[in-house]
């Protein structure tokens, strides 16, 4: 089974893919992100996300998608932009089982703290996947890998 984890955003969308070799072992084949242009309008950014994530889906052929649930920001515009990014993700991943998970639950399950920082989560994800600490992976991609790992733990135990 191949799981794609997605940490949605309109400026940078993190994605990470894990393979389950024997139903338990996690092998990290990939993770990165889709970066949109600061100069692009919101509709253009959503298109860039759709296009980039479509390429990822075609290249990696995931079996299931795990995505972070949107939370409400104090700024309604930020909340709306995140919802728009998630919408693009849902369109690209249509036809796959899509599971949504709360960020604090992911952090709690992987680090022991629901309010863990991105850095703390990233350190834990690297340890789980056996990735050297010095290996540079964008924080949002590490978050996405964390989402995929969390889904695996929910389904496989």
C-alpha positions as CSV (number, residue, x, y, z in Angstrom):
1,X,0.0,0.0,0.0
2,X,1.2,3.5,-0.8
3,X,0.0,6.4,1.3
4,X,0.3,10.0,0.3
5,X,0.2,12.5,3.1
6,X,-0.7,16.1,2.4
7,X,-0.1,19.3,4.4
8,X,-2.2,21.8,2.4
9,X,-1.3,25.4,1.9
10,X,-1.6,27.9,-1.0
11,X,2.0,29.1,-0.9
12,X,3.6,25.8,-0.2
13,X,1.8,22.4,-0.2
14,X,3.8,19.7,1.5
15,X,3.4,16.1,0.3
16,X,5.0,12.9,1.5
17,X,4.6,9.3,0.4
18,X,5.3,6.1,2.3
19,X,5.2,2.5,1.1
20,X,4.2,-0.3,3.4
21,X,6.4,-3.2,2.4
22,X,5.2,-6.0,4.5
23,X,2.1,-4.4,6.1
24,X,4.2,-3.0,9.0
25,X,7.5,-1.7,7.7
26,X,7.5,1.9,6.4
27,X,9.8,2.7,3.5
28,X,10.0,6.4,2.6
29,X,10.2,6.7,-1.2
30,X,9.5,10.4,-1.4
31,X,8.4,13.7,-0.1
32,X,8.6,17.3,-1.1
33,X,6.2,20.1,-2.0
34,X,4.4,22.2,-4.5
35,X,5.6,25.8,-4.3
36,X,3.4,28.5,-5.9
37,X,4.5,31.9,-7.1
38,X,4.1,34.9,-4.8
39,X,3.1,36.9,-7.8
40,X,0.3,34.6,-8.8
41,X,-3.4,35.4,-8.0
42,X,-5.3,33.0,-5.8
43,X,-7.0,31.3,-8.7
44,X,-3.5,30.9,-10.4
45,X,-2.1,29.4,-7.2
46,X,-4.9,26.9,-6.9
47,X,-4.2,25.9,-10.5
48,X,-0.5,25.6,-9.7
49,X,-1.3,23.4,-6.7
50,X,-3.7,21.2,-8.8
51,X,-1.1,20.9,-11.6
52,X,1.8,20.1,-9.3
53,X,-0.2,17.6,-7.2
54,X,-1.6,16.0,-10.3
55,X,2.0,15.3,-11.4
56,X,2.8,13.8,-8.0
57,X,-0.3,11.5,-8.1
58,X,0.6,10.3,-11.6
59,X,4.2,9.7,-10.8
60,X,3.8,8.0,-7.4
61,X,0.3,6.3,-7.9
62,X,-0.8,6.3,-4.2
63,X,-3.5,4.0,-3.0
64,X,-4.8,6.2,-0.3
65,X,-4.6,9.9,0.7
66,X,-4.3,11.3,4.3
67,X,-4.7,15.0,4.6
68,X,-4.6,17.5,7.5
69,X,-7.9,18.9,8.6
70,X,-8.2,22.6,8.2
71,X,-8.5,24.5,11.4
72,X,-10.0,28.0,11.9
73,X,-7.5,30.8,11.9
74,X,-8.2,34.2,13.5
75,X,-7.9,35.7,10.0
76,X,-10.9,34.5,7.9
77,X,-8.9,35.1,4.7
78,X,-6.3,32.6,5.8
79,X,-8.9,30.0,6.7
80,X,-10.6,30.5,3.3
81,X,-7.2,30.1,1.4
82,X,-6.5,26.9,3.3
83,X,-10.0,25.6,2.4
84,X,-9.3,26.4,-1.2
85,X,-6.0,24.5,-1.2
86,X,-7.7,21.5,0.4
87,X,-10.4,21.6,-2.3
88,X,-7.7,21.4,-5.0
89,X,-6.2,18.4,-3.1
90,X,-9.6,16.7,-3.0
91,X,-10.1,17.1,-6.7
92,X,-6.7,15.7,-7.6
93,X,-7.1,12.8,-5.2
94,X,-10.7,12.0,-6.2
95,X,-11.3,8.3,-6.6
96,X,-8.9,7.4,-3.8
97,X,-10.0,6.9,-0.2
98,X,-9.3,10.2,1.5
99,X,-8.8,10.4,5.3
100,X,-8.7,13.6,7.2
101,X,-6.8,14.0,10.5
102,X,-6.4,16.8,13.1
103,X,-2.9,18.2,13.3
104,X,-2.8,18.1,17.1
105,X,-3.8,14.5,17.2
106,X,-1.0,13.7,14.7
107,X,1.5,15.6,16.8
108,X,0.3,13.9,20.0
109,X,0.5,10.4,18.5
110,X,4.0,10.9,17.0
111,X,5.7,13.2,19.5
112,X,3.7,12.8,22.7
113,X,2.7,16.5,22.6
114,X,-0.3,17.9,20.8
115,X,1.3,21.3,20.7
116,X,4.7,20.1,19.3
117,X,6.5,22.5,17.0
118,X,7.1,21.7,13.3
119,X,10.7,21.1,14.2
120,X,9.9,18.6,16.9
121,X,7.5,16.7,14.6
122,X,10.1,16.8,11.8
123,X,12.8,15.2,14.2
124,X,10.4,12.5,15.1
125,X,9.3,11.8,11.5
126,X,12.9,11.5,10.5
127,X,13.6,9.1,13.4
128,X,10.6,6.9,12.5
129,X,11.6,6.7,8.9
130,X,15.3,6.3,9.5
131,X,16.2,9.5,7.7
132,X,19.5,11.1,8.9
133,X,19.1,14.3,10.9
134,X,21.3,16.2,8.6
135,X,19.2,15.3,5.5
136,X,17.3,18.5,4.5
137,X,13.6,18.0,3.9
138,X,11.2,21.0,4.0
139,X,9.1,21.2,7.2
140,X,5.8,20.9,5.3
141,X,7.0,17.8,3.6
142,X,7.9,16.3,7.0
143,X,4.5,17.3,8.2
144,X,3.0,15.5,5.2
145,X,5.1,12.4,6.0
146,X,3.8,12.6,9.6
147,X,0.3,12.6,8.3
148,X,0.9,9.5,6.2
149,X,2.6,7.8,9.2
150,X,-0.3,8.7,11.4
151,X,-2.8,7.2,8.9
152,X,-0.7,4.0,8.8
153,X,-0.8,3.8,12.6
154,X,-4.6,4.3,12.6
155,X,-5.2,1.6,10.0
156,X,-2.5,-0.9,10.8
157,X,-2.2,-0.3,14.5
